[in-house]
Amino acid sequence: MRLKALAALVAVRVSLSGCGLAAAPRRIASAELKIVPVVGHAAATPIDACADIIDP
């Protein structure tokens, strides 16, 4: 019984550590926006902030 509880705890812990995967599309979109001259960095700032909140 203890082994099953430990296995369940490890499974939950591993599944929650994938926040980088959730933030990846935002980081890619931010990098694409930064390519745009003049306004790219300003437009990417909110997306960077969102990605930082998801994956500190």
HTML snippet that shows the backbone in 3Dmol.js (N, CA, C, O; Angstrom):
<script src="https://3Dmol.org/build/3Dmol-min.js"></script>
<div id="view" style="width:600px;height:400px;position:relative"></div>
<script>
const pdb = `
ATOM      1  N   MET A   1       0.816  -1.194   0.000  1.00  0.00           N
ATOM      2  CA  MET A   1       0.000   0.000   0.000  1.00  0.00           C
ATOM      3  C   MET A   1       0.862   1.262   0.000  1.00  0.00           C
ATOM      4  O   MET A   1       0.550   2.217  -0.712  1.00  0.00           O
ATOM      5  N   ARG A   2       1.932   1.283   0.779  1.00  0.00           N
ATOM      6  CA  ARG A   2       2.813   2.457   0.824  1.00  0.00           C
ATOM      7  C   ARG A   2       3.503   2.671  -0.513  1.00  0.00           C
ATOM      8  O   ARG A   2       3.723   3.808  -0.930  1.00  0.00           O
ATOM      9  N   LEU A   3       3.844   1.581  -1.181  1.00  0.00           N
ATOM     10  CA  LEU A   3       4.516   1.688  -2.475  1.00  0.00           C
ATOM     11  C   LEU A   3       3.594   2.336  -3.509  1.00  0.00           C
ATOM     12  O   LEU A   3       4.043   3.141  -4.325  1.00  0.00           O
ATOM     13  N   LYS A   4       2.311   1.985  -3.475  1.00  0.00           N
ATOM     14  CA  LYS A   4       1.355   2.594  -4.401  1.00  0.00           C
ATOM     15  C   LYS A   4       1.188   4.084  -4.119  1.00  0.00           C
ATOM     16  O   LYS A   4       1.090   4.883  -5.050  1.00  0.00           O
ATOM     17  N   ALA A   5       1.157   4.458  -2.857  1.00  0.00           N
ATOM     18  CA  ALA A   5       1.020   5.864  -2.497  1.00  0.00           C
ATOM     19  C   ALA A   5       2.254   6.655  -2.929  1.00  0.00           C
ATOM     20  O   ALA A   5       2.139   7.776  -3.424  1.00  0.00           O
ATOM     21  N   LEU A   6       3.417   6.070  -2.740  1.00  0.00           N
ATOM     22  CA  LEU A   6       4.648   6.733  -3.158  1.00  0.00           C
ATOM     23  C   LEU A   6       4.708   6.868  -4.681  1.00  0.00           C
ATOM     24  O   LEU A   6       5.136   7.900  -5.197  1.00  0.00           O
ATOM     25  N   ALA A   7       4.283   5.837  -5.392  1.00  0.00           N
ATOM     26  CA  ALA A   7       4.274   5.894  -6.852  1.00  0.00           C
ATOM     27  C   ALA A   7       3.301   6.965  -7.344  1.00  0.00           C
ATOM     28  O   ALA A   7       3.592   7.677  -8.305  1.00  0.00           O
ATOM     29  N   ALA A   8       2.151   7.077  -6.689  1.00  0.00           N
ATOM     30  CA  ALA A   8       1.184   8.099  -7.074  1.00  0.00           C
ATOM     31  C   ALA A   8       1.737   9.500  -6.806  1.00  0.00           C
ATOM     32  O   ALA A   8       1.549  10.408  -7.616  1.00  0.00           O
ATOM     33  N   LEU A   9       2.412   9.675  -5.683  1.00  0.00           N
ATOM     34  CA  LEU A   9       3.007  10.960  -5.357  1.00  0.00           C
ATOM     35  C   LEU A   9       4.083  11.348  -6.368  1.00  0.00           C
ATOM     36  O   LEU A   9       4.154  12.501  -6.793  1.00  0.00           O
ATOM     37  N   VAL A  10       4.901  10.400  -6.741  1.00  0.00           N
ATOM     38  CA  VAL A  10       5.951  10.662  -7.736  1.00  0.00           C
ATOM     39  C   VAL A  10       5.330  11.002  -9.088  1.00  0.00           C
ATOM     40  O   VAL A  10       5.815  11.895  -9.783  1.00  0.00           O
ATOM     41  N   ALA A  11       4.273  10.306  -9.465  1.00  0.00           N
ATOM     42  CA  ALA A  11       3.611  10.576 -10.745  1.00  0.00           C
ATOM     43  C   ALA A  11       3.021  11.980 -10.786  1.00  0.00           C
ATOM     44  O   ALA A  11       3.120  12.669 -11.802  1.00  0.00           O
ATOM     45  N   VAL A  12       2.412  12.402  -9.693  1.00  0.00           N
ATOM     46  CA  VAL A  12       1.844  13.746  -9.626  1.00  0.00           C
ATOM     47  C   VAL A  12       2.952  14.789  -9.685  1.00  0.00           C
ATOM     48  O   VAL A  12       2.823  15.802 -10.372  1.00  0.00           O
ATOM     49  N   ARG A  13       4.021  14.542  -8.977  1.00  0.00           N
ATOM     50  CA  ARG A  13       5.152  15.481  -8.947  1.00  0.00           C
ATOM     51  C   ARG A  13       5.769  15.649 -10.335  1.00  0.00           C
ATOM     52  O   ARG A  13       6.079  16.768 -10.742  1.00  0.00           O
ATOM     53  N   VAL A  14       5.946  14.564 -11.052  1.00  0.00           N
ATOM     54  CA  VAL A  14       6.543  14.620 -12.391  1.00  0.00           C
ATOM     55  C   VAL A  14       5.612  15.332 -13.367  1.00  0.00           C
ATOM     56  O   VAL A  14       6.070  16.098 -14.214  1.00  0.00           O
ATOM     57  N   SER A  15       4.318  15.088 -13.254  1.00  0.00           N
ATOM     58  CA  SER A  15       3.382  15.715 -14.186  1.00  0.00           C
ATOM     59  C   SER A  15       3.293  17.223 -13.975  1.00  0.00           C
ATOM     60  O   SER A  15       3.026  17.955 -14.928  1.00  0.00           O
ATOM     61  N   LEU A  16       3.509  17.703 -12.760  1.00  0.00           N
ATOM     62  CA  LEU A  16       3.429  19.137 -12.488  1.00  0.00           C
ATOM     63  C   LEU A  16       4.716  19.873 -12.821  1.00  0.00           C
ATOM     64  O   LEU A  16       4.729  21.104 -12.825  1.00  0.00           O
ATOM     65  N   SER A  17       5.788  19.162 -13.096  1.00  0.00           N
ATOM     66  CA  SER A  17       7.055  19.831 -13.372  1.00  0.00           C
ATOM     67  C   SER A  17       7.192  20.243 -14.837  1.00  0.00           C
ATOM     68  O   SER A  17       8.240  20.757 -15.227  1.00  0.00           O
ATOM     69  N   GLY A  18       6.181  20.035 -15.641  1.00  0.00           N
ATOM     70  CA  GLY A  18       6.251  20.350 -17.057  1.00  0.00           C
ATOM     71  C   GLY A  18       5.754  21.731 -17.413  1.00  0.00           C
ATOM     72  O   GLY A  18       5.226  21.918 -18.509  1.00  0.00           O
ATOM     73  N   CYS A  19       5.898  22.696 -16.544  1.00  0.00           N
ATOM     74  CA  CYS A  19       5.409  24.046 -16.825  1.00  0.00           C
ATOM     75  C   CYS A  19       6.182  24.700 -17.965  1.00  0.00           C
ATOM     76  O   CYS A  19       5.654  25.566 -18.661  1.00  0.00           O
ATOM     77  N   GLY A  20       7.420  24.288 -18.153  1.00  0.00           N
ATOM     78  CA  GLY A  20       8.197  24.812 -19.267  1.00  0.00           C
ATOM     79  C   GLY A  20       7.566  24.462 -20.600  1.00  0.00           C
ATOM     80  O   GLY A  20       7.657  25.222 -21.564  1.00  0.00           O
ATOM     81  N   LEU A  21       6.929  23.313 -20.644  1.00  0.00           N
ATOM     82  CA  LEU A  21       6.233  22.892 -21.858  1.00  0.00           C
ATOM     83  C   LEU A  21       5.044  23.801 -22.139  1.00  0.00           C
ATOM     84  O   LEU A  21       4.756  24.104 -23.297  1.00  0.00           O
ATOM     85  N   ALA A  22       4.354  24.236 -21.096  1.00  0.00           N
ATOM     86  CA  ALA A  22       3.213  25.133 -21.278  1.00  0.00           C
ATOM     87  C   ALA A  22       3.661  26.536 -21.676  1.00  0.00           C
ATOM     88  O   ALA A  22       2.937  27.237 -22.383  1.00  0.00           O
ATOM     89  N   ALA A  23       4.831  26.949 -21.235  1.00  0.00           N
ATOM     90  CA  ALA A  23       5.319  28.291 -21.546  1.00  0.00           C
ATOM     91  C   ALA A  23       6.030  28.365 -22.896  1.00  0.00           C
ATOM     92  O   ALA A  23       6.252  29.461 -23.411  1.00  0.00           O
ATOM     93  N   ALA A  24       6.384  27.241 -23.468  1.00  0.00           N
ATOM     94  CA  ALA A  24       7.152  27.229 -24.716  1.00  0.00           C
ATOM     95  C   ALA A  24       6.470  27.961 -25.873  1.00  0.00           C
ATOM     96  O   ALA A  24       7.139  28.731 -26.563  1.00  0.00           O
ATOM     97  N   PRO A  25       5.167  27.759 -26.120  1.00  0.00           N
ATOM     98  CA  PRO A  25       4.546  28.504 -27.237  1.00  0.00           C
ATOM     99  C   PRO A  25       4.596  30.021 -27.044  1.00  0.00           C
ATOM    100  O   PRO A  25       4.729  30.765 -28.016  1.00  0.00           O
ATOM    101  N   ARG A  26       4.492  30.476 -25.807  1.00  0.00           N
ATOM    102  CA  ARG A  26       4.573  31.912 -25.545  1.00  0.00           C
ATOM    103  C   ARG A  26       5.978  32.434 -25.785  1.00  0.00           C
ATOM    104  O   ARG A  26       6.153  33.529 -26.318  1.00  0.00           O
ATOM    105  N   ARG A  27       6.967  31.664 -25.400  1.00  0.00           N
ATOM    106  CA  ARG A  27       8.356  32.081 -25.624  1.00  0.00           C
ATOM    107  C   ARG A  27       8.682  32.115 -27.125  1.00  0.00           C
ATOM    108  O   ARG A  27       9.411  32.995 -27.584  1.00  0.00           O
ATOM    109  N   ILE A  28       8.151  31.175 -27.870  1.00  0.00           N
ATOM    110  CA  ILE A  28       8.366  31.165 -29.323  1.00  0.00           C
ATOM    111  C   ILE A  28       7.684  32.371 -29.971  1.00  0.00           C
ATOM    112  O   ILE A  28       8.265  33.028 -30.835  1.00  0.00           O
ATOM    113  N   ALA A  29       6.456  32.655 -29.554  1.00  0.00           N
ATOM    114  CA  ALA A  29       5.744  33.826 -30.100  1.00  0.00           C
ATOM    115  C   ALA A  29       6.478  35.110 -29.753  1.00  0.00           C
ATOM    116  O   ALA A  29       6.552  36.026 -30.572  1.00  0.00           O
ATOM    117  N   SER A  30       7.013  35.180 -28.562  1.00  0.00           N
ATOM    118  CA  SER A  30       7.775  36.365 -28.156  1.00  0.00           C
ATOM    119  C   SER A  30       9.014  36.538 -29.022  1.00  0.00           C
ATOM    120  O   SER A  30       9.326  37.649 -29.451  1.00  0.00           O
ATOM    121  N   ALA A  31       9.713  35.451 -29.277  1.00  0.00           N
ATOM    122  CA  ALA A  31      10.916  35.531 -30.112  1.00  0.00           C
ATOM    123  C   ALA A  31      10.568  35.968 -31.528  1.00  0.00           C
ATOM    124  O   ALA A  31      11.317  36.718 -32.153  1.00  0.00           O
ATOM    125  N   GLU A  32       9.430  35.497 -32.033  1.00  0.00           N
ATOM    126  CA  GLU A  32       9.010  35.905 -33.376  1.00  0.00           C
ATOM    127  C   GLU A  32       8.645  37.389 -33.412  1.00  0.00           C
ATOM    128  O   GLU A  32       8.942  38.075 -34.389  1.00  0.00           O
ATOM    129  N   LEU A  33       8.014  37.879 -32.370  1.00  0.00           N
ATOM    130  CA  LEU A  33       7.653  39.303 -32.335  1.00  0.00           C
ATOM    131  C   LEU A  33       8.875  40.195 -32.239  1.00  0.00           C
ATOM    132  O   LEU A  33       8.890  41.290 -32.801  1.00  0.00           O
ATOM    133  N   LYS A  34       9.894  39.743 -31.537  1.00  0.00           N
ATOM    134  CA  LYS A  34      11.094  40.561 -31.358  1.00  0.00           C
ATOM    135  C   LYS A  34      11.852  40.780 -32.662  1.00  0.00           C
ATOM    136  O   LYS A  34      12.715  41.655 -32.732  1.00  0.00           O
ATOM    137  N   ILE A  35      11.549  40.014 -33.677  1.00  0.00           N
ATOM    138  CA  ILE A  35      12.188  40.184 -34.984  1.00  0.00           C
ATOM    139  C   ILE A  35      11.669  41.443 -35.683  1.00  0.00           C
ATOM    140  O   ILE A  35      12.381  42.053 -36.480  1.00  0.00           O
ATOM    141  N   VAL A  36      10.436  41.826 -35.384  1.00  0.00           N
ATOM    142  CA  VAL A  36       9.807  42.976 -36.032  1.00  0.00           C
ATOM    143  C   VAL A  36      10.532  44.256 -35.614  1.00  0.00           C
ATOM    144  O   VAL A  36      10.667  44.531 -34.422  1.00  0.00           O
ATOM    145  N   PRO A  37      10.999  45.035 -36.589  1.00  0.00           N
ATOM    146  CA  PRO A  37      11.707  46.275 -36.252  1.00  0.00           C
ATOM    147  C   PRO A  37      10.802  47.278 -35.531  1.00  0.00           C
ATOM    148  O   PRO A  37       9.588  47.287 -35.735  1.00  0.00           O
ATOM    149  N   VAL A  38      11.382  48.090 -34.719  1.00  0.00           N
ATOM    150  CA  VAL A  38      10.802  49.216 -33.989  1.00  0.00           C
ATOM    151  C   VAL A  38       9.844  48.781 -32.869  1.00  0.00           C
ATOM    152  O   VAL A  38      10.076  49.141 -31.715  1.00  0.00           O
ATOM    153  N   VAL A  39       8.806  48.042 -33.155  1.00  0.00           N
ATOM    154  CA  VAL A  39       7.797  47.728 -32.143  1.00  0.00           C
ATOM    155  C   VAL A  39       7.883  46.304 -31.601  1.00  0.00           C
ATOM    156  O   VAL A  39       7.096  45.934 -30.730  1.00  0.00           O
ATOM    157  N   GLY A  40       8.800  45.517 -32.087  1.00  0.00           N
ATOM    158  CA  GLY A  40       8.866  44.103 -31.706  1.00  0.00           C
ATOM    159  C   GLY A  40       9.069  43.861 -30.231  1.00  0.00           C
ATOM    160  O   GLY A  40       8.357  43.059 -29.627  1.00  0.00           O
ATOM    161  N   HIS A  41      10.037  44.546 -29.640  1.00  0.00           N
ATOM    162  CA  HIS A  41      10.321  44.325 -28.219  1.00  0.00           C
ATOM    163  C   HIS A  41       9.177  44.827 -27.337  1.00  0.00           C
ATOM    164  O   HIS A  41       8.860  44.208 -26.321  1.00  0.00           O
ATOM    165  N   ALA A  42       8.568  45.924 -27.712  1.00  0.00           N
ATOM    166  CA  ALA A  42       7.439  46.444 -26.924  1.00  0.00           C
ATOM    167  C   ALA A  42       6.239  45.505 -27.014  1.00  0.00           C
ATOM    168  O   ALA A  42       5.537  45.301 -26.024  1.00  0.00           O
ATOM    169  N   ALA A  43       6.005  44.942 -28.174  1.00  0.00           N
ATOM    170  CA  ALA A  43       4.880  44.022 -28.343  1.00  0.00           C
ATOM    171  C   ALA A  43       5.120  42.692 -27.637  1.00  0.00           C
ATOM    172  O   ALA A  43       4.167  42.031 -27.225  1.00  0.00           O
ATOM    173  N   ALA A  44       6.370  42.297 -27.495  1.00  0.00           N
ATOM    174  CA  ALA A  44       6.696  41.015 -26.873  1.00  0.00           C
ATOM    175  C   ALA A  44       6.738  41.081 -25.351  1.00  0.00           C
ATOM    176  O   ALA A  44       6.746  40.039 -24.696  1.00  0.00           O
ATOM    177  N   THR A  45       6.764  42.261 -24.782  1.00  0.00           N
ATOM    178  CA  THR A  45       6.870  42.400 -23.321  1.00  0.00           C
ATOM    179  C   THR A  45       5.733  41.711 -22.562  1.00  0.00           C
ATOM    180  O   THR A  45       6.017  40.994 -21.602  1.00  0.00           O
ATOM    181  N   PRO A  46       4.457  41.889 -22.940  1.00  0.00           N
ATOM    182  CA  PRO A  46       3.399  41.187 -22.207  1.00  0.00           C
ATOM    183  C   PRO A  46       3.478  39.668 -22.345  1.00  0.00           C
ATOM    184  O   PRO A  46       3.160  38.938 -21.406  1.00  0.00           O
ATOM    185  N   ILE A  47       3.894  39.204 -23.495  1.00  0.00           N
ATOM    186  CA  ILE A  47       4.015  37.762 -23.705  1.00  0.00           C
ATOM    187  C   ILE A  47       5.150  37.198 -22.866  1.00  0.00           C
ATOM    188  O   ILE A  47       5.029  36.104 -22.315  1.00  0.00           O
ATOM    189  N   ASP A  48       6.252  37.934 -22.766  1.00  0.00           N
ATOM    190  CA  ASP A  48       7.355  37.521 -21.887  1.00  0.00           C
ATOM    191  C   ASP A  48       6.905  37.447 -20.434  1.00  0.00           C
ATOM    192  O   ASP A  48       7.274  36.521 -19.712  1.00  0.00           O
ATOM    193  N   ALA A  49       6.115  38.415 -20.013  1.00  0.00           N
ATOM    194  CA  ALA A  49       5.625  38.422 -18.628  1.00  0.00           C
ATOM    195  C   ALA A  49       4.726  37.221 -18.358  1.00  0.00           C
ATOM    196  O   ALA A  49       4.805  36.608 -17.294  1.00  0.00           O
ATOM    197  N   CYS A  50       3.884  36.892 -19.308  1.00  0.00           N
ATOM    198  CA  CYS A  50       3.005  35.733 -19.163  1.00  0.00           C
ATOM    199  C   CYS A  50       3.816  34.442 -19.065  1.00  0.00           C
ATOM    200  O   CYS A  50       3.524  33.586 -18.229  1.00  0.00           O
ATOM    201  N   ALA A  51       4.830  34.300 -19.913  1.00  0.00           N
ATOM    202  CA  ALA A  51       5.676  33.106 -19.885  1.00  0.00           C
ATOM    203  C   ALA A  51       6.467  33.023 -18.581  1.00  0.00           C
ATOM    204  O   ALA A  51       6.687  31.928 -18.063  1.00  0.00           O
ATOM    205  N   ASP A  52       6.894  34.158 -18.048  1.00  0.00           N
ATOM    206  CA  ASP A  52       7.604  34.169 -16.771  1.00  0.00           C
ATOM    207  C   ASP A  52       6.719  33.749 -15.604  1.00  0.00           C
ATOM    208  O   ASP A  52       7.192  33.127 -14.654  1.00  0.00           O
ATOM    209  N   ILE A  53       5.441  34.088 -15.676  1.00  0.00           N
ATOM    210  CA  ILE A  53       4.506  33.681 -14.625  1.00  0.00           C
ATOM    211  C   ILE A  53       4.256  32.168 -14.684  1.00  0.00           C
ATOM    212  O   ILE A  53       4.188  31.500 -13.652  1.00  0.00           O
ATOM    213  N   ILE A  54       4.120  31.641 -15.901  1.00  0.00           N
ATOM    214  CA  ILE A  54       3.863  30.206 -16.058  1.00  0.00           C
ATOM    215  C   ILE A  54       5.078  29.392 -15.635  1.00  0.00           C
ATOM    216  O   ILE A  54       4.946  28.388 -14.935  1.00  0.00           O
ATOM    217  N   ASP A  55       6.247  29.819 -16.055  1.00  0.00           N
ATOM    218  CA  ASP A  55       7.468  29.059 -15.793  1.00  0.00           C
ATOM    219  C   ASP A  55       8.536  29.991 -15.224  1.00  0.00           C
ATOM    220  O   ASP A  55       9.351  30.532 -15.971  1.00  0.00           O
ATOM    221  N   PRO A  56       8.533  30.181 -13.904  1.00  0.00           N
ATOM    222  CA  PRO A  56       9.473  31.149 -13.311  1.00  0.00           C
ATOM    223  C   PRO A  56      10.895  30.747 -13.414  1.00  0.00           C
ATOM    224  O   PRO A  56      11.777  31.473 -12.955  1.00  0.00           O
TER     225      PRO A  56
END
`;
const viewer = $3Dmol.createViewer("view");
viewer.addModel(pdb, "pdb");
viewer.setStyle({}, {cartoon: {color: "spectrum"}});
viewer.zoomTo();
viewer.render();
</script>
